[in-house]
Amino acid sequence: MALVVARDLVKRFGSLTAVDKVSFSVDRGEVVGFLGPNGAGKSTAMRIISGFMEPTSGQAWIDGHDSHTDPIAARRRLGYLPEGAPAYADMTVGAFLEFIAAMHGMSKAKANARLAELVERVDLAEVWNQRIESLSKGFKRRVAIAQALVHDPDALILDEPTDGLDPIQKYEMRDLIRSIASRKAIIISTHILEEVEAVCTRAIIIAKGRLLADATPAELLARAPSNGTLALALATADPQGAIDILSKHPGVGQVDVVQRVNGVTRIAVRTSKSRPSPAEITSLLGRSNIAVTEFYMERATLDDVFRQITGHGAEN
């Protein structure tokens, strides 16, 4: 069995179905990005898998232990960063993490060694003796990530792990995730699509509680609406002749005018696998004295895929 398994998870709040028969699994060495619009059911699903919320139906396991019928054993193998990163505000960073280590049954010597390592990896030395309530949002987030890692769990569920971090801290956090990924199963809920491309081996997209996609970033990018779109700049203010010529090619679908500026027209050409080559397009248009001044393939993005699959814009 995979380290994290969700099978037919359903959660209803009255007439609202927040999670609707969601199933997936995460093996050791995988980092899975969990994506969806606001209110899609991401945090609810993560709370169910981590054992902090009862499902209406369905089951979840952490390293073979049912999150709800065997919650203690499941949580021993899980590190969880919940939404909002709650902590005891009146405790110092050091006291809080020592308390977490004690709750996991770690000896004083083992806890001290582990916390010394985390202080360096999560960069908490300068705030070690400060009360948590006095910390910036970024430091609070780092403390919350440290508490999820204290007992070196096999599985991690991280809800918005880089929320509140500056660009350098985000890079460091992603580097930390990459450095431990081969030994763990990691689920990351995030609204930052570049984060999925940076650290995730798979991406799951849900909307209205339903799982809509489960694939590698590369597989998702292949589904992007801009995939296979050629962008051309033509030295003409009237592109209709070029549109008529290109539309006759069997590898060309829709042709759209994007912009007309100072006698130059930019067009987007949707193509299939049998798309014409740059030389072929230049030759075809050149016969009608239409010069191509720019030619490039548009790069697909996960944002395009997200919008296409969910019918929403990316979260802010």
C-alpha positions, 0 to 999 in steps of 0.5 A: 500500500502507498504511504498515503491513500484516500479512497472514495472520500465524501464530506457533506455539510448539510446539503453542501458536498465539500468532498465528492468521492475523491480517491488518490494515493501518494508513494514514497518519493512523490511530491503531489501538488493539490490544486483547486479554486477557493472552496474546492474542498482541498483543505477539507480533504487534507483534514480528513486524510490527516485524521482531524475531520471525520468523513461522511464516507470513505477511508484514508490511510497513512502508511497502512493505518486508518486515519480514523479507526487507528488515528494515533498510529497514523499521526505518528507517521504523519507531519501536518501543516494545517491551514493558518499554521496554528501554534501556542502564541505565548510560548517561545519557538524553542519551548513550542518545538520541544513540547511537540517533540515530547508529544511525539515521545522523543527522548530529550537527547533525541529531541535536542539533536533533531531540533538542532538540525531543524534550527539550521534547515528551517532557519529559526536561530534568530527567533529561537527564544522569541514568543510566537505571537511576536513573530512575523507571518513568515517566521510563524510559517517556518515554525509551523513547518518545523513542528511538522518535521520534528519527528521525521515522519514518512508522510507530510501534508503541507497546506500552503507551505510558502505562504508569507515567505519572501522570495528567498525564503520560498526558494529555501523552503522549496529546496528543503522539500526537494531535499527530503522528497526522496524519503517521504510522501508529500502532499502540498496544497498551494495556489502558487502554480509555479510551486507545482512546476518547481517541486511537484512530481504530480498534480491533482486538480479538484473543483466543487469537491470532485477530482478532475485531474491527476497527472504529472506537470508535463502531462498537464502542460500537454493539455494546455489550450496554448499548447501547439499555438504558433505566434506570428508577427506579420509585416502587414496591417491587413492579415486576412490574406495570411489567415486565408492561406494558413487556414488551408493547411491541414495542420492549422486550426483556428487563426486569431488576430491578437494585435495590430500596431504600426502596420504589424499584425500579430496572430495566434495560429492553433495547430495540430501535430502536423503543424507547418514548419517555420520555413513552410509558413514563411514560404507560403506567406512569402509567395503572397509578399507577406513577410513574417517578422517574428515566429515562435511557439507559445509556451503552455503554462499550468495556469492555462491548464488550471483555467481550462480544467476548472473554468476558473482563474488561478487563486490569488 
